[in-house]
Amino acid sequence: QAFFCLLLCIPWGSSCPRSCQCTERAGAKAVLCSSQHLQEIPKDIPRDAVLLKLDANSITRIPSNAFRHLSHLQEIDLSSNAIERIDRAAFRGVAAGLRSLDLSGNRIRSIPREALLALGAKLRLANNPWHCGCALQEVLGEARLDPASVRDITCHTAPRHEFVGKPLLQALDSGANFCSVPRRSTDVAMLLTMFGWFAMLAAYVTCYVRHNREHPRALPGTRGRAE
């Protein structure tokens, strides 16, 4: 952290996005685009940037391959934006070298599991309107979360009302398993479907037997003897 702070003080003369400030120390380059009313991630970020600060803007989406050409990136700060959507390949190309990714203070309800594959960065996900379901539980089970922000990952919505407004960690510690809900619902649906088929079969057999009792067929030769 101290190393990155030093980067903020020394300007460098190579290409830099128009809305950003760029600094350098010992060959490590930082691109500072905080509070610039940006609505999307700049496309002209220098390839050798190590630190990228995009916090306090109006970015709503992280598209696929947004940072693919920035193979030297170690820290990305996207906190305090309006991010609602993160594409599956959003961090392709930088996942291996990234050390820190801050997505706190956005409008994220869910995040694709594929977006975090091979991502070894420490994640900050606090203060988002998360939907606490199976997808989020699986993602967070594999992600490397910043311990200081874990308790601020709160359920904005959840399959069960008692978890709404509570930290996800608290819900999981109480024994909640959001991944069991869809499976249980599927099992109930299958049982209802099977019951419906059995009911239809039973009704058909009952009608068939009743019809045969009310209209018995004449035995062979019976008509001849009656005449």
Disulfide bonds with the S-S distance in Angstrom:
Cys16-Cys22 1.91
Cys20-Cys33 1.94
Cys132-Cys155 2.04
Cys134-Cys179 2.17
